[in-house]
């Protein structure tokens, strides 16, 4: 399915008395003399910033015209068991999921696979979408787990919980930003242009994980629980599609798109022996 813009109603501010600060991140594997990655200071959005009412799964709207690529992501074999989560003593996390399930398989269909066109696309938009890519923190979990974004597209970090979070963005072992998230607050972060796959982590609630996959264009989609994805508005041509999964790696397929036509592509991931 296509990604739709996530949004949420921003609630009023709540005091932060008695909340603990974030723990330190793990030591960077780089050499001791390597400078520490800068922390991006994120300011609250203006009070009149419009936000959609409900989370959407589409992060960027593709241009009109062109062709469509529809497909299915499947999983062969027995999926790995989910990892149990020890939620700790934060009462604001009550009701959260108690398992972490990176490989989410339903009736042989694999969710949370980011499918994108590799590289640049001739005639692709020269400016990023004005719509916001929203990462919500709800019941001490990031939602959605996987989504795509166009480079320079606004990345909005939403805290729907009545507890303190932080959002640490890491790509290729390098810290990109570390944003403190007071309860019921919204902030914005700006990843660097060279970022590819950004992993989001919370140091206060270490089980929290999500991914934002960056592209220079809006031709991408994330598979749903039914394994389906759809990339629309792709200019005619032959392209290489890349299907990325956080633990299963990547697979590629070649497709040829014609104006006003629909073509199909499929990816199969196999359980490790």
N, C-alpha and C positions, 0 to 999 in steps of 0.2 A: 504494500500500500504506500502511498505517498506520505511524505512528512507534512504535517500541518503545524502551524505555529502554536506553541504552548502559551497559555496565559493563565493568570489567576488573579482574583480580587485581592488587592493589597490591603491588609488590615492595619489597625492603629498600632502605634508604638507601645511597647511594654517595657517596664524597667528591667535592668539587668542585675540587680543586687543579688549577691550570693552566688553568681555563676562563675565557674572556673574558667581560666584561660586555656588556650589550646596547648596540647603537648607538642614537644619538638618533633619535627619530622626525622625520619631515619637519616643517618649520616650519608652524605652524598658519596657515591663511589668514585668521584673524580679525584684527581691528585690534590694533595693538601694545599698547594699554592693556588689552586683554581679559585677565582673570586666567587663569592656566594651569589646565587641568582637573586635579582632584585625583586622586591615585593611591590606589586602594583597596587596603588592606593585607589580604592573604588569608592566613589561618592554615591549617596542615595540618589535615586532618580527624582526628578522634579515631581511635586505633588500632583500636578495635572497630567502626568504621563499616562496615556490611555493603555490599558491592558485588556486583552480578551477575557471573557468571563469564565471559560473552562479550558483545561489543557487540551491542546490539539497535537496531532502526531506529525503535522507537516511543518517543516522548518523554513522552507523556501519555495516560492511559487515559480515554476518553470515558465519560460516565455510561451506565448501562444503559437500555434502552428507546429510544423515539424511532425515527427512521428512519435510513436509510443512503444516502449519496451515493457512488456509484462512478463512476470516469471514467478517461479516457485523455488523455495529453498527447502530441501529435505534432509533428513538425518537417517543414516542406516546403522543399525545395531542398537545396542542398549546404551542409553545416555548415562553419563556418570551421575551418581547420587548427589543431591544438593548438599552444600556444606552447612552444618548447624551454626546458628548465630547465638552468642551469649550476649544478651542485650544490656547487661549491667544493671545499675540501680537508678537510672534516670526515669522518674515516673512519667515524664513527657513522651517517652518512647513506648508507652503501653499501647498495645494493639498493633505493633509493627510485625512484619513478617519475621519468623524465627529461623528461616533458612535462606542461604544465598545460593541462587541457581543460575550460574553463568550459561549453562547449556539448557535452554528451555525448549523442550520438545513436546508437542501435542499431536498425537496420531501420526507420528513420523514427520511432522513439519517443524522446522527450526525457526525460532523467533530471534529477534535482535541481531540480525545480520545486516550490515550496512553495505548496500550495493551501489556503486558509483562508477561513472565513466572515468577511466584513467586519463590523467593529463588534461590539457586544455582542449576546448571544443571550438572549431571555427565558428565565428559569429556569436560566441557566448556573450552574455551581458557584461558590460564594462564596469558596472557599479553593483555593489551588493544589494540584496533585498532590504527594504526598510523594515520588514517584519522582524520581530525579536525571537531569538532562540532562547527559550525559557527552560531552566533547570530548576525543578522544585524540590524542596526538602520537606517531606511529608511523612509523619510518624517515623522519623529517623531513618528514612530511606530516600535515595535520589530517584526522581521520576522525570522523564523516562530513563531507562538504563542506558540506551544507545540511541543517538540521533545524529544527524548530519547538520552541517552549517557551511555557509559560504564565507570565505576569508573576508574579514572586515564587517561581517554581519553582527549586529548587536547581540551580545551574550548576556542575558539577564539571569541573575541568581536570586531565587525566591525562597524564603524561609517561611513555611506555613506552620511551623511548630512553635510551641511556647517554651523553647529552650534554645540555648546558644549552640550554633554550629560554626564551622569554618569550611571554606571550599578551597582546597589546595589543587591547583592545576599543574600537571606534570606531563611532559612530552619527551620521549627519548631519554629519560633519566634526568631531565633538566626541569627545575621548577620554573613555571611561567608566571604564576600569581598565587597569592594566598590571601583570601578575602575573609574577614571576620563577619559572621552573619548573626546579628542580634535577633531575638525572637520577633517573628511577624514583620520582618523587614525585607526590602528588595534592594539589591545593589547590582551594578553592572561591571563586568570585567572585559578587558580587551586583549585577547590572545595575540601574540605576534604573528606576522604574516607567514613565517616559515613553519608554523606549527602544522602537524599532520593529524595524528590521533592524540587527543588530549584526555588523560585519565583524571577524573575528579575524585578526591578523597577528603574525608573529614577526620581530623586528628582526635577529636573528642569522642566520636562514635566510629571506631576504625573499621567496622564492617561496611560502612557506606561507600559504594563505588558506582561510578557512571562514566560514560565515554561520550565525547563529542568528536566526530570525525570531520575534519576540515577539507573543503574542496574549493578550487578556483571558480566553480560554476555551480548552478543549482540542479545539475543532473545526477541526482542520487535519491535513494529511498531506503527505508528500513523495513525488513520483513516483519510481519505481525505474527501472532500466535498461529495463524493458519499458513504461515510460511510464504505468503504472497507479497509481492512488491510491484510497483508500477512507476516507471520514469516517463514523464510526458514532455512534449515540446522539444524533443531532441532533433536538431537539424539533420537533414539527410546525410548519410555517410556510413563508413564502417568504423566501428569502435571496439575497444577492449573494455569489457565490464570486469570490475573487481568486486568480489564478495568477501567482506572482512568480518571475522568473528573474534571476540576478545580472547578466547582460549584455543579455538580450533584453527586459527590462521586465516589464510586467504586462498581463494580460488578465482580463476579467470575464465572468461568466455568471450568469444568474438561475435558481434552482431552487426547486421547491415540494416540501416534504417532508411525508409523511403517516406517522402512527404505524404502526410495524411494516412499512412498505413500503420498497422500494428504488427510488431514482431515479438517473438517469445525467446526467453532464455531460462535456463534452469541450472541450479547448483546442488550438488549432493556432498554433504560432509559425512565422514565415516567415523564411528567410534574407535577410539584407540584400543589396540589389543592389549 
